[in-house]
Amino acid sequence: MIKLVKAVLMAATLGLAANASAAQYEEGKHYETIDARASKKPEVKEFFSFYCPHCNNFEPVVKELKTLLKDGVKFKKSHVDFSGPRDPEIQTILAQGYATANVLPQKDALVAAVFNHIHGKRARINELADMKDIFVSQGVSAEDFDKYYNSFSVRTMASKMKRDQEYYQQKGALKGVPTFIVNGKYRVILGADSGISDAKSMADLINYLADK
């Protein structure tokens, strides 16, 4: 009997917690529904650009955010081509550069190095050799860079990032960066008005949306 009472009380407590979370967030203020369908597995995807100063400044927040996500909520990044140089060849280098970093063990260091090259050193990426030099400075051999950069998996990932960008642009959900989309269905509304601006507030909302 005592076990039954405890089970009922626990269920009631969990129900109250869920209701409190739902009441805490308001659609149109904290998040926007952008698609009727959700991804099969919980995820949050950050659309970003290496040339975006806000994305660069947001990197410490993103680093902390990833540690606050619930188990099972996967964090992904997707590079866009509408920030920075208009040259499509340079944008391809940036996208494939990120995709290359994504398959290497020093991924985080490589991403940080590209951001630092552009925003810290105030340098530009004018050709593929510039991206390769950044990777080599982080311990990736020139041969490995060429192999991975030109690999089918990296080119496929870069193509998918472009398709995802176009899809969410058509939905009106991707107008600038950084933009965070949860489960392919909800866009996080960042800023002072929503109160969603630091890692903790973002993680709380993302974890809530991931379970919706």
C-alpha positions, 0 to 999 in steps of 0.5 A: 500500500505504501509503495502504491502511494509513493508511486502515485505521489511520484507520478503526480509530482512529475505531472506537475513538473511537466505542466510547470514547464509547459506553462513557463514557455509561450509559443510566439515569445520563446519559440516558433513552430515552423514545421508540422513534423518532427525529427525521429530523434531529439536534436538541436541544430545551430545554423552558423557561419564562420564569418558571423561575429555573433556566431563567434561570440556565441561559441562559449555559450554553445560550449556550455549549452552542449553540457546542459542538454539532456541525454539523447538530445544531439547537438549539430551545427550547419554552416550557411552560405549567406554570411561573409564573402559572396563568392560561392567558391569561398562559401564552398570552402567554408562549408566543406572545411566545417564538414572536414573538421566534423569527421576529425578527432580535433573537431572543436579545436579546428572550429575554434581555429577557423573562427580565430583566424577570421575574428581574432587574427582579422584574416580572410580565407581567400582560397583553399590553401588558407583553410588547409593551413589552419588545419595543418596548424592544428596537427592535421597533415596536408595529405589527410586534409586533402583526403577528407576534404575531397571525400564523398562523406564530406561533400555529402554533408556539405550538400545536406547543409545547403539543402537544410539551409534552403528548406528552412529559408523557405519556411521563413525560419532561417533569416540570420545566424546563429539560429537554433532549430529543435527537432526540425520543428521549433525555432528558438527565439533568442533575445532580451524579449524572450529571456532566452540568451544564455546557456542555461535558459537555452538548454531549459527551453531546448530540453523542453521542446525536445520532449514535445 
